[in-house]
């Protein structure tokens, strides 16, 4: 039964989930990781920007960021730096429209988009025989869904997800309805609406941004935009079909899910105890604290414990 007791222990003054979530933003680390960009052209005429950290290794980790993030996030660059110490090269990919340049099509990205990840894996497999996947938040849902919805690429040997909203409906409701989460909700909605307004300027016959700034919840935004723009009927259809939890029983390679119990973004449905007990390849670790992609214990300054934990997990299983 791969439910792992966690050895993560935050100092008493860092045990609050909101503190763990916000402090890394207020006190960013100074990382000098130099990533090399490659533009990957996609079959539908769009593109993805890939950022590589190459050494002399023969194994590669593909990193997927969270909602409205990018490869520039400290949690991405910090993980790449830690993995390099273990002999892993890294490829951090930017979701469509997240690399600092608008993508070419009206559509963007979403929590269940695994076809782009498949294309990236095929590209990476040309250079590396051994691959692993790591996803953060929304990217964690994408990675877990990919690993379980169909047999993964033969080169994929392991995976990990950090703070993944694997039940999208339940997690969206928690962010929409919990007053203490309004600071996060507002930040996400503002960023998403700004991109919709930019899309409406580029594609006025396809995207209508009228009254978009009046949207206040993920339910409203995904009903109007995310769902219909990506082939779903509405928010409920999008959340149902894209949530990774239903695919966890089928994951065939060693995979770690780190889910702090005080993550303000995660609902109770995002802790898959039964799936971890039933699937010998799927490992769930749920420390009492950690916030959302926080995991600060100050043992190595501002480096999150999760970087060391995930790097050790991958190296021990590959």
Secondary structure by P-SEA (a helix, b strand, c coil): ccccccccccccccccaaaaacccccccccccbbbbbbbbbccccbbbbbbbbcccccbbbbbbbccccccccaaaaaaaaaaaaabbbbbbbbcccccccccccccccccccaaaaaaaaaaaaaccccbbbbbcaaaaaaaaaaacccccccccccccccccccaaaaaaaaaaccccaaaaaaaaaaaaaaaaaaaaaacccccccccccccccaaaaaacccccccccccaaaaaaaccccccccccccbbbbbbbcccccccccccaaaaaaccccbbbbbccccccccccccccccccaaaaaaaaaaaaac
